[in-house]
Amino acid sequence: MNANLKRLLLALSLCLAIALPTAAQPVDQFPMYSGLDRSSDPLLRAADEKLIADTTRYYGDREKASAAFASNGFAFYGRDDLANAMRRFNQAWLLDPNNPEVYFGFAVVLHDKGKNCEAATQFEKAASFGRYVQGMAPDAARVSVLCSIEDKSLSEDAKAALLARSDALYAEALTREPNKGYVHASMASALYWRGKYADAWAAVKLARANGGRLPEQFLRLLQEKMPEPT
């Protein structure tokens, strides 16, 4: 399944995924190894040093190695192998913690696990490096909306800030993304979750006009809320 369409389908489920208990998950299934000080463990330190040395030798430098591992992580993600995707993104982080694609990777895996607010944090970390990563802005925009719904402890001001952030990200995406169909399709799902059904249908129309693919499940849900305007 196309990774972009896969993320749209998963957005429909909001945060219904049930995470395994933390104790049951290996540490490499958490972003940045869950903050573990790997240098304090001789075996982990040796393994990390070998990974860095071997991959740097092969790719030429740590930045290129990190980019290759992140790309491999997205390949695993596209095959629905979240465990190996997170493992590769963590290795990419070890190689270059300043690679924004690493945090993009963390974010999409967390999103698929229904952890939208944690995903939003990783998207913001990715954006903090100031390098535009193609495909990231629309995903980050949708996740901001999902987080605003998911976290019942948020104040009204905090929710408003997340929605404003989503609007800003979509505006940026429409300016910079080559795949406008995907941006509009993503906007349609975000507007649906915001209860803006007429605007969602308008985004559906723009998505179709720009070659975007919309899951039939989503269209049925939107149709139930508001018939498609003629």
Secondary structure, DSSP 4 states (H G I P E B T S, - for coil): --HHHHHHHHHHTTT---PPPGGGS-GGGSGGGGG--GGGSHHHHHHHHHHHHHHHHHHSSHHHHHHHHHHHHHHHHHTT-HHHHHHHHHHHHHH-TT-HHHHHHHHHHHHHTT-HHHHHHHHHHHHTT----TTHHHHHHHHHHHHHHH-TT--HHHHHHHHHHHHHHHHHHHHH-S-HHHHHHHHHHHHHHTT-HHHHHHHHHHHHHTT----HHHHHHHHHHSPPP-
